[in-house]
Amino acid sequence: MGIDRTMSTQAVLYIIAVILLAVAALPVPTRGVNTALLGAAVALLAFAWPVLST
């Protein structure tokens, strides 16, 4: 009765998206990269991952 502690690819993508969106909410200037758009793109990729991976 072992516990599988590995995370799915979709879960990792969602965590990356949440981190990017949290960083985008901070008043930290970023050069050349819009972290809000990048976070939204990663969230969309995570949402679509089951369709893309089949």
All heavy atoms as TSV, in Angstrom:
chain	resi	resn	atom	element	x	y	z
A	1	MET	N	N	0.827	-1.194	0.000
A	1	MET	CA	C	0.000	0.000	0.000
A	1	MET	C	C	0.865	1.249	0.000
A	1	MET	O	O	0.868	2.020	0.933
A	1	MET	CB	C	-0.904	0.017	1.229
A	1	MET	CG	C	-2.201	-0.720	0.988
A	1	MET	SD	S	-3.300	-0.727	2.410
A	1	MET	CE	C	-3.606	0.987	2.651
A	2	GLY	N	N	1.633	1.427	-1.044
A	2	GLY	CA	C	2.462	2.616	-1.127
A	2	GLY	C	C	1.664	3.815	-1.621
A	2	GLY	O	O	0.663	3.691	-2.310
A	3	ILE	N	N	2.125	4.967	-1.234
A	3	ILE	CA	C	1.481	6.210	-1.665
A	3	ILE	C	C	2.288	6.789	-2.807
A	3	ILE	O	O	3.500	6.988	-2.690
A	3	ILE	CB	C	1.400	7.221	-0.507
A	3	ILE	CG1	C	0.545	6.650	0.621
A	3	ILE	CG2	C	0.839	8.541	-0.986
A	3	ILE	CD1	C	0.531	7.500	1.860
A	4	ASP	N	N	1.622	7.047	-3.917
A	4	ASP	CA	C	2.292	7.639	-5.075
A	4	ASP	C	C	2.376	9.144	-4.863
A	4	ASP	O	O	1.368	9.833	-4.833
A	4	ASP	CB	C	1.520	7.313	-6.353
A	4	ASP	CG	C	2.269	7.731	-7.602
A	4	ASP	OD1	O	3.498	7.935	-7.501
A	4	ASP	OD2	O	1.634	7.851	-8.650
A	5	ARG	N	N	3.576	9.662	-4.710
A	5	ARG	CA	C	3.753	11.072	-4.398
A	5	ARG	C	C	4.184	11.905	-5.598
A	5	ARG	O	O	4.617	13.027	-5.437
A	5	ARG	CB	C	4.778	11.227	-3.288
A	5	ARG	CG	C	4.286	10.628	-2.009
A	5	ARG	CD	C	5.245	10.839	-0.896
A	5	ARG	NE	N	4.742	10.103	0.253
A	5	ARG	CZ	C	4.743	10.571	1.472
A	5	ARG	NH1	N	5.238	11.736	1.726
A	5	ARG	NH2	N	4.262	9.853	2.458
A	6	THR	N	N	4.079	11.359	-6.779
A	6	THR	CA	C	4.456	12.120	-7.953
A	6	THR	C	C	3.303	13.016	-8.373
A	6	THR	O	O	2.136	12.683	-8.205
A	6	THR	CB	C	4.833	11.195	-9.120
A	6	THR	OG1	O	3.717	10.374	-9.431
A	6	THR	CG2	C	6.024	10.333	-8.761
A	7	MET	N	N	3.645	14.169	-8.925
A	7	MET	CA	C	2.629	15.107	-9.384
A	7	MET	C	C	2.450	14.950	-10.883
A	7	MET	O	O	3.388	14.667	-11.610
A	7	MET	CB	C	3.046	16.549	-9.067
A	7	MET	CG	C	3.102	16.844	-7.604
A	7	MET	SD	S	3.607	18.523	-7.269
A	7	MET	CE	C	2.298	19.441	-8.002
A	8	SER	N	N	1.248	15.183	-11.324
A	8	SER	CA	C	0.994	15.108	-12.754
A	8	SER	C	C	1.538	16.362	-13.435
A	8	SER	O	O	1.790	17.386	-12.796
A	8	SER	CB	C	-0.501	14.974	-13.017
A	8	SER	OG	O	-1.171	16.162	-12.655
A	9	THR	N	N	1.690	16.271	-14.719
A	9	THR	CA	C	2.157	17.419	-15.503
A	9	THR	C	C	1.165	18.562	-15.404
A	9	THR	O	O	1.559	19.729	-15.301
A	9	THR	CB	C	2.338	17.000	-16.972
A	9	THR	OG1	O	3.213	15.883	-17.022
A	9	THR	CG2	C	2.909	18.129	-17.790
A	10	GLN	N	N	-0.118	18.251	-15.401
A	10	GLN	CA	C	-1.142	19.279	-15.302
A	10	GLN	C	C	-1.040	20.019	-13.965
A	10	GLN	O	O	-1.150	21.242	-13.926
A	10	GLN	CB	C	-2.520	18.652	-15.461
A	10	GLN	CG	C	-3.631	19.673	-15.556
A	10	GLN	CD	C	-4.984	19.026	-15.775
A	10	GLN	OE1	O	-5.167	17.848	-15.484
A	10	GLN	NE2	N	-5.917	19.783	-16.296
A	11	ALA	N	N	-0.791	19.310	-12.886
A	11	ALA	CA	C	-0.661	19.955	-11.582
A	11	ALA	C	C	0.557	20.868	-11.531
A	11	ALA	O	O	0.482	21.982	-10.989
A	11	ALA	CB	C	-0.567	18.890	-10.492
A	12	VAL	N	N	1.656	20.432	-12.113
A	12	VAL	CA	C	2.863	21.261	-12.143
A	12	VAL	C	C	2.620	22.534	-12.948
A	12	VAL	O	O	3.022	23.633	-12.539
A	12	VAL	CB	C	4.052	20.460	-12.716
A	12	VAL	CG1	C	5.260	21.359	-12.959
A	12	VAL	CG2	C	4.415	19.319	-11.792
A	13	LEU	N	N	1.930	22.408	-14.074
A	13	LEU	CA	C	1.634	23.588	-14.886
A	13	LEU	C	C	0.725	24.560	-14.144
A	13	LEU	O	O	0.912	25.781	-14.229
A	13	LEU	CB	C	1.000	23.170	-16.216
A	13	LEU	CG	C	1.939	22.504	-17.219
A	13	LEU	CD1	C	1.145	21.955	-18.389
A	13	LEU	CD2	C	2.996	23.478	-17.691
A	14	TYR	N	N	-0.250	24.041	-13.404
A	14	TYR	CA	C	-1.123	24.917	-12.623
A	14	TYR	C	C	-0.348	25.633	-11.521
A	14	TYR	O	O	-0.570	26.812	-11.261
A	14	TYR	CB	C	-2.286	24.133	-12.018
A	14	TYR	CG	C	-3.487	24.034	-12.922
A	14	TYR	CD1	C	-4.052	22.804	-13.223
A	14	TYR	CD2	C	-4.068	25.166	-13.478
A	14	TYR	CE1	C	-5.149	22.701	-14.053
A	14	TYR	CE2	C	-5.168	25.071	-14.303
A	14	TYR	CZ	C	-5.709	23.842	-14.589
A	14	TYR	OH	O	-6.788	23.757	-15.410
A	15	ILE	N	N	0.586	24.940	-10.877
A	15	ILE	CA	C	1.388	25.583	-9.834
A	15	ILE	C	C	2.263	26.679	-10.429
A	15	ILE	O	O	2.387	27.770	-9.864
A	15	ILE	CB	C	2.227	24.527	-9.085
A	15	ILE	CG1	C	1.307	23.653	-8.242
A	15	ILE	CG2	C	3.293	25.174	-8.223
A	15	ILE	CD1	C	1.979	22.470	-7.612
A	16	ILE	N	N	2.860	26.421	-11.585
A	16	ILE	CA	C	3.667	27.445	-12.261
A	16	ILE	C	C	2.802	28.646	-12.629
A	16	ILE	O	O	3.213	29.802	-12.455
A	16	ILE	CB	C	4.358	26.846	-13.501
A	16	ILE	CG1	C	5.421	25.836	-13.075
A	16	ILE	CG2	C	4.985	27.936	-14.361
A	16	ILE	CD1	C	6.000	25.030	-14.208
A	17	ALA	N	N	1.584	28.392	-13.103
A	17	ALA	CA	C	0.684	29.481	-13.476
A	17	ALA	C	C	0.315	30.324	-12.262
A	17	ALA	O	O	0.299	31.565	-12.340
A	17	ALA	CB	C	-0.572	28.924	-14.137
A	18	VAL	N	N	0.036	29.685	-11.140
A	18	VAL	CA	C	-0.324	30.431	-9.929
A	18	VAL	C	C	0.852	31.275	-9.451
A	18	VAL	O	O	0.677	32.437	-9.057
A	18	VAL	CB	C	-0.797	29.456	-8.832
A	18	VAL	CG1	C	-0.875	30.130	-7.484
A	18	VAL	CG2	C	-2.142	28.866	-9.205
A	19	ILE	N	N	2.049	30.722	-9.498
A	19	ILE	CA	C	3.232	31.486	-9.087
A	19	ILE	C	C	3.442	32.690	-10.004
A	19	ILE	O	O	3.714	33.805	-9.540
A	19	ILE	CB	C	4.472	30.574	-9.054
A	19	ILE	CG1	C	4.354	29.570	-7.912
A	19	ILE	CG2	C	5.760	31.390	-8.925
A	19	ILE	CD1	C	5.403	28.476	-7.923
A	20	LEU	N	N	3.317	32.491	-11.308
A	20	LEU	CA	C	3.497	33.594	-12.251
A	20	LEU	C	C	2.444	34.679	-12.046
A	20	LEU	O	O	2.751	35.873	-12.099
A	20	LEU	CB	C	3.462	33.081	-13.686
A	20	LEU	CG	C	4.694	32.322	-14.151
A	20	LEU	CD1	C	4.434	31.686	-15.511
A	20	LEU	CD2	C	5.896	33.238	-14.215
A	21	LEU	N	N	1.206	34.283	-11.810
A	21	LEU	CA	C	0.157	35.275	-11.594
A	21	LEU	C	C	0.343	36.009	-10.264
A	21	LEU	O	O	0.053	37.206	-10.170
A	21	LEU	CB	C	-1.221	34.609	-11.657
A	21	LEU	CG	C	-1.618	34.130	-13.054
A	21	LEU	CD1	C	-2.903	33.316	-12.983
A	21	LEU	CD2	C	-1.778	35.292	-14.009
A	22	ALA	N	N	0.852	35.316	-9.260
A	22	ALA	CA	C	1.135	35.982	-7.986
A	22	ALA	C	C	2.280	36.974	-8.131
A	22	ALA	O	O	2.225	38.082	-7.583
A	22	ALA	CB	C	1.464	34.939	-6.918
A	23	VAL	N	N	3.299	36.615	-8.885
A	23	VAL	CA	C	4.417	37.537	-9.126
A	23	VAL	C	C	3.949	38.734	-9.948
A	23	VAL	O	O	4.379	39.868	-9.721
A	23	VAL	CB	C	5.582	36.802	-9.819
A	23	VAL	CG1	C	6.629	37.772	-10.329
A	23	VAL	CG2	C	6.209	35.806	-8.861
A	24	ALA	N	N	3.034	38.490	-10.880
A	24	ALA	CA	C	2.516	39.590	-11.704
A	24	ALA	C	C	1.723	40.590	-10.869
A	24	ALA	O	O	1.649	41.769	-11.219
A	24	ALA	CB	C	1.640	39.037	-12.823
A	25	ALA	N	N	1.129	40.137	-9.769
A	25	ALA	CA	C	0.352	41.033	-8.914
A	25	ALA	C	C	1.237	41.910	-8.034
A	25	ALA	O	O	0.778	42.924	-7.508
A	25	ALA	CB	C	-0.599	40.225	-8.051
A	26	LEU	N	N	2.495	41.528	-7.880
A	26	LEU	CA	C	3.412	42.325	-7.066
A	26	LEU	C	C	3.896	43.550	-7.846
A	26	LEU	O	O	4.007	43.504	-9.071
A	26	LEU	CB	C	4.618	41.474	-6.659
A	26	LEU	CG	C	4.325	40.274	-5.767
A	26	LEU	CD1	C	5.600	39.454	-5.588
A	26	LEU	CD2	C	3.787	40.716	-4.432
A	27	PRO	N	N	4.194	44.625	-7.137
A	27	PRO	CA	C	4.687	45.825	-7.828
A	27	PRO	C	C	6.175	45.744	-8.167
A	27	PRO	O	O	6.967	46.594	-7.797
A	27	PRO	CB	C	4.403	46.943	-6.825
A	27	PRO	CG	C	4.489	46.268	-5.504
A	27	PRO	CD	C	3.966	44.875	-5.725
A	28	VAL	N	N	6.568	44.668	-8.840
A	28	VAL	CA	C	7.962	44.460	-9.219
A	28	VAL	C	C	8.078	44.655	-10.729
A	28	VAL	O	O	7.387	43.977	-11.494
A	28	VAL	CB	C	8.424	43.030	-8.832
A	28	VAL	CG1	C	9.846	42.782	-9.279
A	28	VAL	CG2	C	8.264	42.811	-7.350
A	29	PRO	N	N	8.929	45.574	-11.174
A	29	PRO	CA	C	9.070	45.764	-12.614
A	29	PRO	C	C	9.825	44.604	-13.266
A	29	PRO	O	O	10.839	44.139	-12.744
A	29	PRO	CB	C	9.870	47.056	-12.734
A	29	PRO	CG	C	10.625	47.156	-11.457
A	29	PRO	CD	C	9.769	46.496	-10.407
A	30	THR	N	N	9.291	44.106	-14.362
A	30	THR	CA	C	9.971	43.064	-15.121
A	30	THR	C	C	10.262	43.609	-16.511
A	30	THR	O	O	9.426	44.274	-17.109
A	30	THR	CB	C	9.106	41.796	-15.233
A	30	THR	OG1	O	7.843	42.141	-15.787
A	30	THR	CG2	C	8.895	41.162	-13.876
A	31	ARG	N	N	11.448	43.317	-16.990
A	31	ARG	CA	C	11.831	43.840	-18.300
A	31	ARG	C	C	11.543	42.832	-19.387
A	31	ARG	O	O	12.055	41.724	-19.377
A	31	ARG	CB	C	13.333	44.157	-18.324
A	31	ARG	CG	C	13.664	45.485	-17.721
A	31	ARG	CD	C	14.972	46.008	-18.229
A	31	ARG	NE	N	16.076	45.099	-17.873
A	31	ARG	CZ	C	17.260	45.174	-18.412
A	31	ARG	NH1	N	17.541	46.056	-19.315
A	31	ARG	NH2	N	18.202	44.342	-18.062
A	32	GLY	N	N	10.711	43.220	-20.341
A	32	GLY	CA	C	10.506	42.421	-21.526
A	32	GLY	C	C	9.529	41.264	-21.399
A	32	GLY	O	O	9.114	40.714	-22.390
A	33	VAL	N	N	9.168	40.880	-20.172
A	33	VAL	CA	C	8.278	39.733	-20.003
A	33	VAL	C	C	7.059	40.182	-19.213
A	33	VAL	O	O	7.191	40.695	-18.107
A	33	VAL	CB	C	8.984	38.587	-19.247
A	33	VAL	CG1	C	8.033	37.429	-19.025
A	33	VAL	CG2	C	10.208	38.127	-20.010
A	34	ASN	N	N	5.890	40.013	-19.789
A	34	ASN	CA	C	4.666	40.301	-19.076
A	34	ASN	C	C	4.262	39.029	-18.343
A	34	ASN	O	O	3.733	38.094	-18.941
A	34	ASN	CB	C	3.580	40.755	-20.054
A	34	ASN	CG	C	2.376	41.300	-19.348
A	34	ASN	OD1	O	2.191	41.072	-18.162
A	34	ASN	ND2	N	1.548	42.014	-20.081
A	35	THR	N	N	4.505	38.999	-17.035
A	35	THR	CA	C	4.276	37.775	-16.281
A	35	THR	C	C	2.802	37.412	-16.190
A	35	THR	O	O	2.461	36.236	-16.058
A	35	THR	CB	C	4.876	37.884	-14.869
A	35	THR	OG1	O	4.399	39.075	-14.257
A	35	THR	CG2	C	6.383	37.909	-14.921
A	36	ALA	N	N	1.922	38.395	-16.270
A	36	ALA	CA	C	0.491	38.090	-16.236
A	36	ALA	C	C	0.076	37.324	-17.491
A	36	ALA	O	O	-0.661	36.334	-17.408
A	36	ALA	CB	C	-0.318	39.373	-16.101
A	37	LEU	N	N	0.556	37.759	-18.644
A	37	LEU	CA	C	0.229	37.047	-19.876
A	37	LEU	C	C	0.875	35.667	-19.914
A	37	LEU	O	O	0.270	34.700	-20.379
A	37	LEU	CB	C	0.666	37.862	-21.094
A	37	LEU	CG	C	-0.183	39.080	-21.425
A	37	LEU	CD1	C	0.408	39.829	-22.612
A	37	LEU	CD2	C	-1.608	38.670	-21.717
A	38	LEU	N	N	2.087	35.574	-19.418
A	38	LEU	CA	C	2.764	34.281	-19.366
A	38	LEU	C	C	2.040	33.329	-18.416
A	38	LEU	O	O	1.855	32.148	-18.725
A	38	LEU	CB	C	4.215	34.473	-18.934
A	38	LEU	CG	C	5.118	33.255	-18.999
A	38	LEU	CD1	C	5.186	32.711	-20.417
A	38	LEU	CD2	C	6.506	33.613	-18.499
A	39	GLY	N	N	1.601	33.843	-17.271
A	39	GLY	CA	C	0.844	33.024	-16.329
A	39	GLY	C	C	-0.477	32.561	-16.907
A	39	GLY	O	O	-0.890	31.417	-16.720
A	40	ALA	N	N	-1.162	33.459	-17.635
A	40	ALA	CA	C	-2.423	33.078	-18.270
A	40	ALA	C	C	-2.198	32.027	-19.351
A	40	ALA	O	O	-2.998	31.102	-19.504
A	40	ALA	CB	C	-3.095	34.314	-18.861
A	41	ALA	N	N	-1.102	32.147	-20.089
A	41	ALA	CA	C	-0.803	31.162	-21.131
A	41	ALA	C	C	-0.499	29.790	-20.521
A	41	ALA	O	O	-0.939	28.764	-21.040
A	41	ALA	CB	C	0.375	31.645	-21.977
A	42	VAL	N	N	0.223	29.770	-19.414
A	42	VAL	CA	C	0.536	28.503	-18.758
A	42	VAL	C	C	-0.728	27.893	-18.158
A	42	VAL	O	O	-0.928	26.672	-18.203
A	42	VAL	CB	C	1.637	28.697	-17.693
A	42	VAL	CG1	C	1.846	27.429	-16.881
A	42	VAL	CG2	C	2.938	29.112	-18.340
A	43	ALA	N	N	-1.613	28.733	-17.612
A	43	ALA	CA	C	-2.876	28.220	-17.073
A	43	ALA	C	C	-3.734	27.612	-18.184
A	43	ALA	O	O	-4.360	26.567	-17.997
A	43	ALA	CB	C	-3.635	29.339	-16.372
A	44	LEU	N	N	-3.752	28.253	-19.330
A	44	LEU	CA	C	-4.505	27.710	-20.467
A	44	LEU	C	C	-3.882	26.397	-20.945
A	44	LEU	O	O	-4.602	25.451	-21.279
A	44	LEU	CB	C	-4.544	28.726	-21.604
A	44	LEU	CG	C	-5.369	28.363	-22.822
A	44	LEU	CD1	C	-6.826	28.158	-22.437
A	44	LEU	CD2	C	-5.256	29.447	-23.879
A	45	LEU	N	N	-2.580	26.328	-20.953
A	45	LEU	CA	C	-1.906	25.084	-21.320
A	45	LEU	C	C	-2.232	23.972	-20.326
A	45	LEU	O	O	-2.489	22.834	-20.725
A	45	LEU	CB	C	-0.390	25.306	-21.379
A	45	LEU	CG	C	0.469	24.085	-21.683
A	45	LEU	CD1	C	0.174	23.553	-23.069
A	45	LEU	CD2	C	1.932	24.434	-21.534
A	46	ALA	N	N	-2.245	24.302	-19.037
A	46	ALA	CA	C	-2.581	23.295	-18.027
A	46	ALA	C	C	-4.019	22.827	-18.182
A	46	ALA	O	O	-4.312	21.642	-18.024
A	46	ALA	CB	C	-2.356	23.869	-16.625
A	47	PHE	N	N	-4.911	23.748	-18.490
A	47	PHE	CA	C	-6.321	23.386	-18.691
A	47	PHE	C	C	-6.494	22.450	-19.883
A	47	PHE	O	O	-7.277	21.519	-19.845
A	47	PHE	CB	C	-7.151	24.664	-18.876
A	47	PHE	CG	C	-8.614	24.406	-19.077
A	47	PHE	CD1	C	-9.407	24.049	-18.001
A	47	PHE	CD2	C	-9.184	24.526	-20.320
A	47	PHE	CE1	C	-10.760	23.806	-18.184
A	47	PHE	CE2	C	-10.531	24.287	-20.512
A	47	PHE	CZ	C	-11.322	23.925	-19.437
A	48	ALA	N	N	-5.737	22.707	-20.938
A	48	ALA	CA	C	-5.863	21.923	-22.160
A	48	ALA	C	C	-4.966	20.690	-22.177
A	48	ALA	O	O	-4.997	19.926	-23.135
A	48	ALA	CB	C	-5.546	22.789	-23.368
A	49	TRP	N	N	-4.154	20.468	-21.144
A	49	TRP	CA	C	-3.183	19.389	-21.145
A	49	TRP	C	C	-3.792	18.005	-21.362
A	49	TRP	O	O	-3.222	17.199	-22.120
A	49	TRP	CB	C	-2.362	19.402	-19.853
A	49	TRP	CG	C	-1.248	18.417	-19.924
A	49	TRP	CD1	C	-1.178	17.220	-19.299
A	49	TRP	CD2	C	-0.055	18.526	-20.714
A	49	TRP	NE1	N	-0.008	16.580	-19.632
A	49	TRP	CE2	C	0.689	17.363	-20.490
A	49	TRP	CE3	C	0.439	19.497	-21.569
A	49	TRP	CZ2	C	1.913	17.152	-21.104
A	49	TRP	CZ3	C	1.655	19.286	-22.172
A	49	TRP	CH2	C	2.382	18.124	-21.947
A	50	PRO	N	N	-4.943	17.663	-20.766
A	50	PRO	CA	C	-5.490	16.324	-21.029
A	50	PRO	C	C	-5.837	16.098	-22.508
A	50	PRO	O	O	-5.680	14.997	-23.016
A	50	PRO	CB	C	-6.757	16.284	-20.176
A	50	PRO	CG	C	-6.503	17.258	-19.089
A	50	PRO	CD	C	-5.684	18.338	-19.704
A	51	VAL	N	N	-6.242	17.134	-23.187
A	51	VAL	CA	C	-6.559	17.006	-24.612
A	51	VAL	C	C	-5.271	16.906	-25.439
A	51	VAL	O	O	-5.171	16.117	-26.369
A	51	VAL	CB	C	-7.403	18.201	-25.090
A	51	VAL	CG1	C	-7.643	18.134	-26.591
A	51	VAL	CG2	C	-8.729	18.226	-24.343
A	52	LEU	N	N	-4.271	17.713	-25.060
A	52	LEU	CA	C	-3.021	17.738	-25.810
A	52	LEU	C	C	-2.197	16.465	-25.617
A	52	LEU	O	O	-1.457	16.058	-26.511
A	52	LEU	CB	C	-2.184	18.946	-25.400
A	52	LEU	CG	C	-2.783	20.310	-25.697
A	52	LEU	CD1	C	-1.915	21.405	-25.096
A	52	LEU	CD2	C	-2.930	20.513	-27.184
A	53	SER	N	N	-2.316	15.840	-24.462
A	53	SER	CA	C	-1.471	14.688	-24.173
A	53	SER	C	C	-2.070	13.355	-24.629
A	53	SER	O	O	-1.442	12.324	-24.458
A	53	SER	CB	C	-1.183	14.631	-22.666
A	53	SER	OG	O	-2.383	14.437	-21.959
A	54	THR	N	N	-3.268	13.373	-25.168
A	54	THR	CA	C	-3.850	12.108	-25.621
A	54	THR	C	C	-3.597	11.890	-27.083
A	54	THR	O	O	-3.247	12.733	-27.825
A	54	THR	CB	C	-5.369	12.058	-25.377
A	54	THR	OG1	O	-5.983	13.160	-26.016
A	54	THR	CG2	C	-5.657	12.043	-23.903
